[in-house]
């Protein structure tokens, strides 16, 4: 691909943008359609009955979760490559945090294939707590870039704080689960818009002006 030869950062921007869009569409099916038709909150027996009577729907959703996992791993490296010329430590932290989320998601998917929907949700929620920190760090990196509009940095930071707040309450403050659900009802749109809008920008314009991005690399001694 000509883009990858001449500008690898542009290539990884496009790849990350496409991956995020695929992820959003896949999540709409895997969680919004498949899982929500199968899972009944606080009713394991009914959930198992639904799995048995709709096994094709259930396992097709589980397979699509594997696609989501694959795109997440691609985005982990893509974000690292995009942020590296801006600030290498931020790029590394961002990539590692997203990979950590991917590990939690992979464990959750294993539980899902084992028909343990509660543990799937638990592991995914712990992963989303971590993804919040990833988005905050990525937002800071985007904010430092001279190429990226500052708005995307702000949106990513807001989305990240929202994810970590909601899933932190759900996982570490059990008595605040109702509060977390209430907060989520207001923050669902900002959480979705933050990363998705950045992904669209990466696809269309990301990495075109790589020479204008600052770096934390030390300046060589002229002497």
N, C-alpha and C positions, 0 to 999 in steps of 0.2 A: 504493500500500500504506500503510495507516494507520501501521504500525510505522516505516516510513522517514520519514514526515512528522513524527511526534512524537519519534522517537528514532533518528536516522541511525546512531548507533553500534550500537544493537541490531540494526538492519537489516543492517549489515555483519558483525556477530557471527554472525547467522543464516546469511548468505550464505557466510561463511568456513567455518562448521561444515558446511553442506551440501556445499560444494566439497571439503572434506577427506574427507568420507565417500564422495563420488563418486570422488575420486582413489584412495582405498584399494580400492574395489571394482574400478575400472578397472585399477589396477596388478595386482590379482589375476589378471585375464584377460591383460593385455598382457604382463606379465613372467612371472607364475607359471604361466600355462597356455600361451599362444602362444609366447613367446620360448623358454621352457625346453624345449618340444618340438622347436623348430627348431635351436637353437644347440647345437653340440658343441664343448666347450672344446678349444683347440689342434688343431682338425681343420677347417680351412677348407673342404676338399673335401667332407666329409660334410655340413657346414652348408649349403653351396650346393646339394647334392643334396636336402637336406630342404626348402630353400626352393622348389626347382623342383617337387618332388612334393607340397608342401603350400602352394602359393602363396596360396590363400584364407585359410588359417590365419595365414600370415605377414603378409599385407597387412592383414587385419582387426586384428591386433595392432598394426601400425604406425599405423593410423587411430586406434585407442584411445589410443595414446601422444599423439596430437594433442589428444585430449580431456583427458588428464592435463596437458598443457602449458597448455591454456586455463584449467583450474581452478587451476593454480599461479599464473598471472598474476592471477586473481581474488583468490586468497588473499594475494598480495603486497600488493595495495591494501587488502584487508579487514583484514589485520593492522596495516597503517599507520593506518587509521582507528580501530581499536580501541585502539591504543597511544598515539595522538597526545595525548589528554587526560591521559595518565599521564606521559609524558615524550617531548616532540616529537623530540629528536635520536635517541633510541632507536627511536622509531617509524620515522623516516626511514632509519636504518641497517638496521633489520630488513627494511623493504620493499625497499630497494635490493639487499640481499644475496640476497633471494629472487628478485628480477628477474634478477640476475646468474646465479643457478642456472638460471632459465628459459631464458636465452640459451644456456648450455651444453647444456641438454636439447634445445632447438630444433635446434642444430647436430647433436647426436647423432641426432635423429629424421631429419634430412636424410640422414645417413650410412645410417641404417636403411633408408630408402626406396631408397637406392642399393645395398642388399644388403651393406653393409660392416658386419657385426655387431661386429667387433673395435673399430672406431673409434667405433661407437655406445656400446659399453661403456666405452671410454676417456673419451669426453666426458661421459657420464652420471656416471661415477665422480668426475671432476673437479668436476662440479656438486654431487655429494653431499658432497664435501669442503667446498664453500662453504656448502651448506645447514646443515652443522653449526654454523658461526658464526652463521648466521641464527637457528637454534633457541636457541643460547646467549643471544644478544641478546634474542630474544623472551621467553625464560625470565626474564631479568633484569627486563624490562618487566612481565611478569605478576607477578613477585615484588614489584615496587614498588606494584602496584595494591592498593587497599584492598578491592576487590570480588572479585578472583580468589583462590581458595584457594592458599596458598603451595605446596601439594603440586604443583600444575601447573607452577609456576615451576621447582621442583626437577626434576621429570620432564623438562621441556623442556631444561634445562641438561645433565642426564645424557645425554639422547638426542643433543644437539648435540655434546658432547664425544666421544661414541661414534662418530658419523658422521665427524667430522673426524679422529679418531685412526685409524680403520680405513682410510678412503680416502686419508688422508695417507700412511700406510705403503704402501698399494698403489701410489700414484702417484709418490712421491718417495723411497721406500726399497725398491727392487726386491728386495733380498736379504731383506726382511722380509715378503714376500707370504704365506708360510706362517703367520707369526705373526699377520698381519692376519686371515687366515681363521680361525685358532684363536680370536682375540679376538671375531670376529664371531659365532661359534657361541654365545658366552655373552651377547652384547649385543643380539642380534636382537630379543628381546622388549622390553627397555627402549627400544630405538630406535623400535619400532613403537608401543608404548603411549604414549610421551611426547606425540607430536603428535596421535595419534588421540584420546586421552582429553581433551586440551585442545579439540579440535574438537567433541567431543560436548558438553563443558561450554559452549562458545561457543553452540552451537545451542540448548541448553536455558535457559541463564541469563546468558550473556555480554551485557554492556552494559545491564543493567536498572537499575543504580545508578550511572549515569555521574557524578552530582554528588558522589559520594563518592570519586572518583578524584583523586589529587594531580596537580599539573602543575608543570613547571619554568618556566612563563611568569612573568616578573617581576611582582611585586605593584605596582599603580599607586601613585604617590606621593600620599598623602592631602592634602598641602599644595598 
